[in-house]
Amino acid sequence: MKALLQGVGSSFCPNYSDWFGVESGDAHSRNADRSVVSKFLQAHPADFSTTKLQEIIRLMKERRFPAAFKCYHNFHKIDSMSSDNLFYKMVIHVHSDSAFRRYQKEMRHKPGLWPLYRGFFVDINLFKASKERAAEISKNKNGIIGNTNDGSGLSAKDDLADDDANLMIKLKFLTYKLRTFLIRNGLSILFKDGPSAYKAYYLRQMRTWNTSAGKQRELSKMLDEWAVFIRRKYGKKQLSSSIYLSEAEPFLEQYARRSPENRALIGSAGTVVRAEDFLAIIGEGRDEEGDLETERGAEVVTTAPSSPSSFVKDTVQKNEGLIVFFPGIPGCAKSALCKELLKAPEHLGDDRPVLSLMGDLIKGRYWQKVADERRRKPYSIMLADKNAPNEEVWRQIEAMCHSTRASAVPVVPDSEGTESNPFSLDALAVFMYRVLQRVNHPGNLDKASPNAGYVLLMFYNLYDGKSRREFDSELIERFGSLVKMPLLKSDRSPLPDPVRSILEEGLSLYKLHTKRHGRLESTKGTYAKEWTKWEKQLRGILSANAEYLDSIQVPFEFAVKQVSEQLRSVAKGDYQTPITEKRKLGTIVFAAASLPVTEISIFLHKLGQINPKVESFLKDKDLEHNLRKAHVTLAHKRSHGVTAVASYGPFLSRELPVELTALLFTDKMAALEARLGCVDDEKVESRNEWPHVTIWTGEGVLPKEANMLQQLHSEGKATRVEVDPPATISGTVEFF
């Protein structure tokens, strides 16, 4: 700015004070000199927040943390500036992840330290105080410190009244994730796709952060005003993200002046580090922004709580479309449901037209056809009558939502699932039974299909690797809501043994088939005869148990009513998704060192080549298909407590070497003995008495029972094969 003024000459600008206030232009270049940080640390703090920030910066400079403290003159306060009253913006930028790990260690020794974040902005006001003003501040400060036991070493004896030249500091935090993620990162969406797309973006961000319902409402009101303000000023010309603060700061300051609530919203400190969010849960039960709901107990809650305050409202805008899709399996009744919804669209309580596209009747690329229909009728409710079984399809639907201005709602059959599949064998049995009752189905998957059972097993395996909780949570995280279609009665009797056995036999045969032939049809290949025999047995067993399979299903009319009510709530914007289902942090159960399955498999193969006992044990275990995840548990919430799990936060996402020292096995389970290494020269210890990697369990055996292998070996009931020298595999510390 000074260079421009010099260029136009003294006749236009005889005195820089017209532009820069009472000081000369040199004192107000954009970048303040480095002495500002020193002055900041030497000055007496005017309040408790300033004291704590000084503590952070002082420690980081003393320990030489990789971070920058950049100061800029705050020209928005130009009218208030004088030699005794200076305003700056400080940007604290942490350059390396190592700083966070080192800082976490410091926090263990000094519990009163404030958390450290990747970067945030601070408004600083350095001013000289009169004796009276200094005495008043000193009194207030000592009162705060006197009531604070935070280990900071501050004393109420700090007397500010003796020196009227003391520089005083007043600061406020400018919430990092508010400005960076909700304002700056949303600029391109706002200018390219408009306010509705921007609203969808920032609501999705807040849902990802588990922002409380109250805070969402406050932020939404402010962000909607910001969108109107900045588009009115810039029109269609996008504001550059490099200068966004020059517009955002005046707007936010003006917004903050309207009420104390607005000031609290704009000025409160924010959290962006996952580990800190997790520690906030186990500490006071709520983080400093009020974003995280408290946990209601040690058990993971996945059902809807009774308190209205425990819900987040997900709103579908009426000026956009809605896609209803089905992550299911053939036989889940999606086509029958779509027909009922089309018959009585008024049940959705929405005046938008309801359309349906049946996958079995569409030739070519189904989802492209859906997108084309969405563009023709952008405000419609589209029933996508096709199974959407994997993440690739979900990504297509997400992209479609973005490109055609729509929201999407997944409808899934309700099932308790298994440890590795969102659908139970009971549900699979019902789906197969329904398919084999169909006649002349448009997709030719009915009782006349020679390989109908194989097709359903194929769909079932598309979901393999996710528990029901993981499956539901991912859908909610991606789409913001989840509708469950009732399927089985809760008071049903157990699945008959013949039904369970034929399904398990089919799953085993499917693994053998795909291992050798991939996606080759079951009527071809090595196991064609076995498939023919199995399909015939399946039909006979399901038919023999028809009365049972009919009795365990909820009435279809009831299911349609329940789904209609949930969809109506979504369409109206009244749908309420339980926080407990949406929260990632709330579902953290244990900390573990996650190991690459491929390397474990290679190691076991090599071990089998040099040890006949190992080779004999592994030959029928099919670990290539059965071993999907491998980890060494460090601490479990149920066994060791939530604090023990949280203590591994400093190592989160860090590489951890793991030595495999022995293989222990019985006829029911097997595990590798593990010895953990170090992260940054700090030894990582497991809270388990016997650290290990469970690699296999027999039918009906829970993975946690592998904890007993060492004791079983001492009793002569398990085999132990030493690995000498130990094999080392690098893992990653993760929360699950």
Secondary structure, 3 states (H helix, E strand, C coil): CHHHHHHHCCCCCCCCHHHHCCCCHHHHCCECCCHHHHHHHHCEECCHHHHHHHHHHHHHHHCCCCEEEEEEECHHHHHHCECCEEEEEEEEEECCHHHHHHHHHHHHHCCCCCCCCCEEEEEEEEEECCHHHHHHHHHHHHHHHHCCCCCCCCCCCCCCCCCCCCEEEEEEEECHHHHHHHHHCCHHHHHHHCHHHHHHHHHHHHHHCCCCHHHHHHHHHHHHHHHHHHHHHHCCCCCCCCCHHHHHHHHHHHHHCCCHHHHHHHHCCCCCCHHHHHHHHHCCCCCCCCCCCCCCCCCCCCCCCCCHHHEEECCCCCCCEEEEEECCCCCCCHHHHHHHHHHCHHHHCCCCCEEEEEHHHCCCCHHHHHHHHHHHCCCCEEEEEEECCCHHHHHHHHHHHHHHCEEEEEEEECCCCCCCCCCCHHHHHHHHHHHCCCCCCCCCCCCCCCCHHHHHHHHHHHCCCCCHHHHHHHHHHHHCCCEEECCECCCCCCCCHHHHHHHHHHHHHHHHHHHHHCCCCCCCCCCHHHHHHHHHHHHHHHHHCHHHHHHCECCHHHHHHHHHHHHHHHHHCCCEEEHHHHCCHHHCCEEEEEECHHHHHHHHHHHHHHCHHHHHHHCCCCHHHHCCCEEEEEEEHHHHCHHHHHCCHHHCCCEEEEEEEEEEECCCEEEEEEEECEECCEECCCCCCCCEEEEEECCCCCHHHHHHHHHHHHCCCCEEEEEEEEEEEEEEEEEC
